[in-house]
Amino acid sequence: MQKVIQRTAQARNQATRKAIRAAKVAEREEYKDTLRQRFAYKRMELDNLREERLRRREDWMRGPLAPQRDAALSGSKFGALTPQALNPPTIPKHLRRKYINIAAGDRVCVMKGKDKGKINEVVKVDASNETVLVKDLNMADIYFPEWMTDQYGEKSPFQSVSIPLSLDDVRLVVALDDPVTGQTRDVLVEHVYGGGPILERGYGVETPKHTRYIAGEDIEIPWPKVEPPAPKDEEWDTLRMEVETPTWLPSLQFAPFPASVIDELRNPYSKYRTRHDPEWVEKKLMEDYKREYLQSQTLWTPLAHQNKAKNAPKPQRPPLKTPPKYKMDKTTRGFIEAFLEKKQAAMTNA
């Protein structure tokens, strides 16, 4: 069973590492795709500006001989942008800012472009590309295809609409009370940060849930008041009475679906499972016991038995017994001493 648990843990860790690598690869590909879209969007803007400068110079150089640009086949599109200008490239989720401190209904001041310094109300905020639509500002003529004009019942192929502005190109305008004079005046806020408390909004309200403050002063900026949309019953809506009518009564005797469905959902053969059926666990235990038993047993052959006897360690010999210590009697010891003294005296006289 320990091996089953180990295999399950290893499979889970491998799946986690694969998921992390796949998520990093997906983020990298999404970022590359965003860069390509952003470069194409900027390329379109720069090409429009360059062509307009060339046309203006040509009109100035030729004077009355300048070509009539609103004629011929491309005359219907002259001076208008493509619908692509209304769709800035999206920003990956992991690169978007945490708090968007501008909501529909706020008053902002445009800091760049032809409408620099003008103040008006925000109509829409798009968090996917971090842009805002300001009412009657940054207007441009957009050329729509014929099938789009027919779909919305428009006769003219041109429509003057607001082009989205980046959040970095606008500044929030807040009405504050002057502590000296006591008068209320508009203040252009340079830096705004968001934080707690986080509030709950009604269903259908797109106002952010966080609270916004003026950086450096810690003055709370209230959000514009937006009423939640009133629900309206339509013919295709399901009545509440039909929704709340119980059609199935739970019981402890029967499962809400067949047992085969439970087995199919659990997938008893998956290696990523952490909880198994008792029959499957018993089967795996018996396999482990059988493997251990076969490893403990060895099939001996005569040759193997002979090799075993040859390679077996030799028995050690018993240690030798210590010989007994004998003692000389006094007669023998006196004879040896007299012999040595006599020999030493003979050597001295010589």
N, C-alpha and C positions, 0 to 999 in steps of 0.2 A: 504493500500500500504506500510505503514511503516513496517508492520509485514512481508510482502514479502521481503522487502529489508533486514530486520534483519535476516530472515531465510537464504537468499542467503549469507550474510556475515558470519554467523555461519558455514554454509556448506563449504564455501571457507576456513575459518580458520581451520576447522577440516581436510579438505583435505591437507592443507599445513603441519599441524602437522604430519599427517600420512605419507606424503611424506618424511619429515625430518627423522622420525623414521625408515622408510624403507631404506633410504639412509645410515643411520648409521649402521643398521643391515647388509646391503650389503657390506659396507666397512669392517666391522668386519669379515664377512665370507670370503671376498677376502683376507684379511690379514692372516687369519688362513690357507687358502689354499696355499698362498705363502710360509708360514712357513713350511708346510708339503712338498712342492716341494723342498724348499731349503735344508731341512734336508735330503731328499732322494738323492739329488744331491751330497751333502757333504758325505753322507754315501757311495755312489758309489765310490767317489774318495778315501776315507779312506780304503775301502775294497780292491781296486786295489793296493794301496800302501802296505797294510799289506800282501796280497797274494804274491806280488813281493818280499818282504823281506823274507818271509818264503821259497819261491822257491830258492832265492839266497843262503840262509843259508843251505838248503838241498843239493843244488849242491856243495857247499863248503865242507860239511860234508861227502858226499858220494864219491866225486871225480869222478873216471871213472865209478862207479856204479850208477851214477845219472840217473834218468829216462829221456827218450827222450820226451820232452814235446810237440814238434811240430808234434807228430804222433797221431794215433788213431782218434776217432771221433771228439774230441775237438781240434785237432791239427790245423785245419784251422783257428781257432779263437785265437790261442795262441799269446800273445804279442800285441793284438789289443784292442782298446776300442770300446764300443758300440756307435751307432749314438746319444745316449742320451747325450753324452759329448758335442755335438755341440749345444745343446739347454739348456742353463742355465735357471733357473726359472725366470719368469717375475716379475716385481715389480709393486705393485698397483700404480695407477696414483696419488693418493693423497700423496704418499711417495716418488715419484721421485724428483730428483733435478730440480730446475727451469731452469738452464742454463747448457747445455753440451758444454764445451769449446774445444772439439776436433772434428775435421771433417775429412772426407776421404781426403787423400793427405797430412796431417800433418806428421811430423817426431816426433816419440816418443821414449823414452828409457824405457825398461822393468826394473822394480825395484825388482821383485820377480821371483822365479822359476829357471829353468835350464839355461834360456837365460838372466839372470840378467846382466845388464850393456850393453846389445846390443841395437843398434839404427836401426830403419827401418821405413818404411812408413806405415801409416794406410790405410787399404783397405776398411773397412766397420765399421760403428758405429751403434749400435743397442740401441735406446733410451728406448725400452721396458724393457730391463734387464740391461742397463747401462754397456755394454761391447763393446770392440773393437777387430777387427781382424787386427793383424800386419803381414805384408808380410814376409814370410819365417821364422817366429819366433813362438815359442811355438808349434812346429810341433808334431804330433802324428799319429800313424797308426789307422785308423778307419775301422772296419769290417762292410761291408754292406751286407744285405741279397741278395740272388740270384736274386730276382725279381727286385731289384733296379739296380743291375749291368746290367741286361739285358735291362732295360728300357733306360739307358744312354749309352749302347753300350760298357761297360767296361768288360774286360775279368778277371782281377784280382779282388778278393773280398776285397783286401786291398787298401786303398788310404791314402796317407800322406797329411793331411790338417792341417791348423792352428786352434788351439783351442782358443775360445774367452777368452780374458783377461778382468778383471774388470777395470773400469776407475781409481780406487784407486791404481792399480798396475802398472800404467804407468805415465810417466812425459813428458810434452811437451818440445821439443827441438826447440829453436828459434835462428835464426841467427841475432846477434846484432853487431853493430859497437862499437869497443873499443874507448872510448873518449880520451885515452892517446896515444895509438899507431895508432889509425885510422884504424886498421885491423878489418875485419869481422870474427867473430868466433861463434861457437855454444855455446849456454848457456842453461843449464838445469833449467827450470822454476819449482819451487816448488809449488807455489800457483798462480792460475789464477782465476779471477772473471769476470763475464759478466754483461753487462748493456746496456745503450743507447749509441748512437742512434740505433733505430731499422730500418733496411734496408729491402727493397723489393728484392726478388730473382726471377729469371725467372722460367717459368714453367718447372718442372722436375728436378730442382736443389735442392739437399738435404742439402746444406750449411745452417747452422743456420742464423737467421735474426738479432740476437743481435751482439753487439761488445764486444770483449774480451780484457782484460788488464792484465798486470803483477801486482800482488798485491804488494803494498809498493812503486812501482816506477811509477805506472799509465802510463805505456808505452803500447800503443795499439799494439796488435799482429794481423797482417793482416791474413785474411782467405786465404786458397789456392784457386787459380783461377780455376774455373770449368766452362766449356762451356756448355750451355744448349743443350740438345739433339735435333738434327735436325729432325723435323717431316717428316715422309715419308708416302705417300699415298699408301694404300693397296686396294685390290679388294673389301674388305668388308666395307670400309669406305664410309660414306654418303657424296656426293658431296656438296660443299658449296652452289651451285646454287639451289639444292633441299631443303636445309635447309632454305635459305632466301626467297624462293617462298611463298608468302602469300596464305594460303588456307582457311582462315576465316576472314571475315570483321566484326569488331564490330559495333553494332548498339545500339542506345539509346532506341529503341522501343521494343527490345527483349533481354532477359537475355541470357547469353552464355550457360545456362543449364536450365532444367525445374524447375518450382517452387517447385515441390515435392522433388527435390534434395536439395534445399535450406532448406526446413523444416526438412529434414532428417539430414542434417549437423548441423543445429542449435539445434535440439532436443528441441522443445518447452516445453517438460515436465521435463527437467532437473532442478534440484534445484540449480545448480552451475551457472546458467545464470545470467548475470547482465543486459541484455537488452531483453525485452519481447515484444511480439506482442500486439497491442492495444486491440484486442479482449480478449486476456488472462488477461491483466491488468484489463479491465473492469469487467470481471468475478470475479476476486479476490476481487475487490473493493465491488461488490455487496454481496459477501459472508461475508466480514467484516461488511458491513452495517447491514446485516440480523442478524449477531451474536450480534452486539451491540443493535439492537432493541429488540431481545428476552431477552437479559439481563436486559433491562430497564423495560420490562413488567413482571407483576406477575399475575398468575392465582389464584384468591381468591376463597376459599370455605367458607361455613358458619362457620365451626370450626376454620378455619384460621382467619376469620373476628372476631370471639369471642375472640380468643387468642390475636389478635391485640388490641381489646378494653381493655382487661384485662391488657395487658402489656403497654398500652399507659400511658404516664406521667400524673399525676393528676394535675388539674388546681390549681394554687396558690390562696389562700384567699386574699381578698383586705385588706390592712393594716387598723387597728382601728383608728377612728378619735380621735384627741387630745381633752380632755374635756376643756370646757372654764374656764378661771380663774375668780373667783368671788372676789369682794372687799367688806370688812365690813364697815358699816357706823360708825360714831364717837360715837354714843350712846352705841352700842354693844361693841365696842373696849374699851370705858371708864368703862363699867360694868365689863368686864373681868379683866381689870387692877386693879380695886378697890377690886375685889374678891381675886386676887392673893396677893395684899398687905396686906389685912386683914388676910389671912391665914398665911402669912409669919410672921406677928407680933404676932399671937397667938403661933406659934411654938417658937418664940424667948423668950416670957415671961415664957413659960413652962420650 
